[in-house]
Amino acid sequence: MTRFEITGASAADMEMLRTWADAEGWNPGDSDRFAFAVADPDGFLVGRLDGDPVACISAVRYGRGFGFIGFYIARPDMRGRGHGIRLWRAGMDRLGGRLVGLDGVVEQQDNYRKSGFRSAWTNMRYQGTPEPGDDPGVEIVDAASLPFARLAAYDRAFFPEARDAFLSAWTSLPGRTALAALRDGRIEGLGVVRPCSSAARIGPLYAATPQVAAALVRRLAGHAPGGEVAVDVPDVNPAAAAVAAGLGLVPAFETARMYTGPAPELDLSGLYGVTSLELG
């Protein structure tokens, strides 16, 4: 008789999650798992059948009131057997009492709606090599040169809860570049680029103006292998899609940001690219 159990993810499992996500075409970052583990070490679950991994999910807690679901994958040869839904319930139970968000691929969005999620906006991944452009009149600096408390405070305008430990790892892992845009000493933009299996991913991408957003993308692309980048652009900020198209990037992949309750109040006019489809 087979035995199904749910366990926390080991370091080896975290690498497996990345491999599975890559096979789905999600193109996660090469080192994302190290930042993910800092965000919530107990938030990554694996379903095992007689010890063999067959499904995974992340159910990460932020602060006291928010959680995010990601990495919801059943191994292709094990789909349709109920293992994934058991893991889904375990993840949602872990986030009980919180507003929960996720970025759902198109084919799963109806299932998420049946679980109480509602669409807040669409993320369209734009990909390519940015075309050159004009100087936006801001100073672009290494984000590590700024006091981290300033970066964390800036991030709070775009995320429902403080996530300082995650943000610290996300912006400083080896191989990544984090750039900030300054005007008269004020932070007017922040972007991070990280290596991936295919196009390097930019996220988050925050900016006070479209010109600043475009300048950050161009500068970040200079740190990407081959100069090709991808950014998940929220359609709730129309200027973001215009920036991506103006840079010569083209649509490549679509998800929907969904929540179990009212969407949190964020600075959507300054959100030009979400941080991660897996952790928000």
Secondary structure in CASP SS format (residue, H / E / C, confidence):
PFRMAT SS
TARGET T0000
AUTHOR 0000-0000-0000
METHOD secondary structure of the structure
MODEL  1
M C 1.00
T C 1.00
R C 1.00
F E 1.00
E E 1.00
I E 1.00
T E 1.00
G E 1.00
A C 1.00
S C 1.00
A H 1.00
A H 1.00
D H 1.00
M H 1.00
E H 1.00
M H 1.00
L H 1.00
R H 1.00
T H 1.00
W H 1.00
A H 1.00
D H 1.00
A H 1.00
E C 1.00
G C 1.00
W C 1.00
N C 1.00
P C 1.00
G E 1.00
D C 1.00
S C 1.00
D H 1.00
R H 1.00
F H 1.00
A H 1.00
F H 1.00
A H 1.00
V H 1.00
A H 1.00
D C 1.00
P C 1.00
D C 1.00
G C 1.00
F E 1.00
L E 1.00
V E 1.00
G E 1.00
R E 1.00
L E 1.00
D C 1.00
G C 1.00
D E 1.00
P E 1.00
V E 1.00
A E 1.00
C E 1.00
I E 1.00
S E 1.00
A E 1.00
V E 1.00
R E 1.00
Y E 1.00
G C 1.00
R C 1.00
G C 1.00
F E 1.00
G E 1.00
F E 1.00
I E 1.00
G E 1.00
F E 1.00
Y E 1.00
I E 1.00
A E 1.00
R C 1.00
P H 1.00
D H 1.00
M H 1.00
R C 1.00
G C 1.00
R C 1.00
G C 1.00
H H 1.00
G H 1.00
I H 1.00
R H 1.00
L H 1.00
W H 1.00
R H 1.00
A H 1.00
G H 1.00
M H 1.00
D H 1.00
R H 1.00
L C 1.00
G C 1.00
G C 1.00
R C 1.00
L E 1.00
V E 1.00
G E 1.00
L E 1.00
D E 1.00
G E 1.00
V E 1.00
V H 1.00
E H 1.00
Q H 1.00
Q H 1.00
D H 1.00
N H 1.00
Y H 1.00
R H 1.00
K H 1.00
S C 1.00
G C 1.00
F C 1.00
R E 1.00
S E 1.00
A E 1.00
W E 1.00
T E 1.00
N E 1.00
M E 1.00
R E 1.00
Y E 1.00
Q E 1.00
G E 1.00
T C 1.00
P C 1.00
E C 1.00
P C 1.00
G C 1.00
D C 1.00
D C 1.00
P C 1.00
G C 1.00
V C 1.00
E E 1.00
I E 1.00
V E 1.00
D E 1.00
A H 1.00
A H 1.00
S H 1.00
L C 1.00
P C 1.00
F H 1.00
A H 1.00
R H 1.00
L H 1.00
A H 1.00
A H 1.00
Y H 1.00
D H 1.00
R C 1.00
A C 1.00
F C 1.00
F C 1.00
P C 1.00
E C 1.00
A C 1.00
R C 1.00
D H 1.00
A H 1.00
F H 1.00
L H 1.00
S H 1.00
A H 1.00
W H 1.00
T H 1.00
S H 1.00
L C 1.00
P C 1.00
G C 1.00
R C 1.00
T E 1.00
A E 1.00
L E 1.00
A E 1.00
A E 1.00
L E 1.00
R E 1.00
D C 1.00
G C 1.00
R E 1.00
I E 1.00
E E 1.00
G E 1.00
L E 1.00
G E 1.00
V E 1.00
V E 1.00
R E 1.00
P C 1.00
C E 1.00
S C 1.00
S C 1.00
A C 1.00
A E 1.00
R E 1.00
I E 1.00
G E 1.00
P E 1.00
L E 1.00
Y E 1.00
A E 1.00
A C 1.00
T C 1.00
P H 1.00
Q H 1.00
V H 1.00
A H 1.00
A H 1.00
A H 1.00
L H 1.00
V H 1.00
R H 1.00
R H 1.00
L H 1.00
A H 1.00
G C 1.00
H C 1.00
A C 1.00
P H 1.00
G H 1.00
G H 1.00
E C 1.00
V E 1.00
A E 1.00
V E 1.00
D E 1.00
V E 1.00
P E 1.00
D C 1.00
V C 1.00
N C 1.00
P H 1.00
A H 1.00
A H 1.00
A H 1.00
A H 1.00
V H 1.00
A H 1.00
A H 1.00
G H 1.00
L C 1.00
G C 1.00
L C 1.00
V E 1.00
P E 1.00
A E 1.00
F E 1.00
E E 1.00
T E 1.00
A E 1.00
R E 1.00
M E 1.00
Y E 1.00
T C 1.00
G C 1.00
P C 1.00
A C 1.00
P C 1.00
E C 1.00
L C 1.00
D C 1.00
L H 1.00
S H 1.00
G H 1.00
L E 1.00
Y E 1.00
G E 1.00
V C 1.00
T C 1.00
S C 1.00
L C 1.00
E C 1.00
L C 1.00
G C 1.00
END
